């Protein structure tokens, strides 16, 4: 096995959307198969992101997808950690205010649960606080020429600790 099987994984909303993309779904399922099914999860915030603006047909399909994954609750600890992460982004010149609240909530959940993040939006979880574990190139067969790159990113606890210890 590739060492990913035992890792806990939180799926970013974009990866959930690819499970509904006819061009990418089989490749996405192959990526997810590299992880133990019991270790796949989502943040509750992904429910909001995935369902907002969906018509009834898409909502029904996406609700079925959502039932396949364990959910991480958004509680005071997650929100406090998200606020701290935003502060660390700002103090390290990363402009934490430009990162979405949802991405910071997901990142904080990953930090608190010792999980990796599976995303196609690697810039939403920037260095030095997150590091790449693996990447996959998913090929669009019909709609685009350039591949969709998926990233498995893990929190860099050492850098997070140093940054927190040195913050103002």
Protein Blocks (a to p, Z undefined) as FASTA:
>chain_A
ZZlmmpccdddfklmmmmmgmklmmmmmmmmmmpcfklgccdfklmmmmmgopafklmmm
mmmmmmmpccddddfklmmmmmmmmmmmmmnonopmlpcfklmmmmmmmmmnopacddfb
lmlmccfkbccfbdcddddfklpmbdcddddddddfklmmmmmmmpZZ
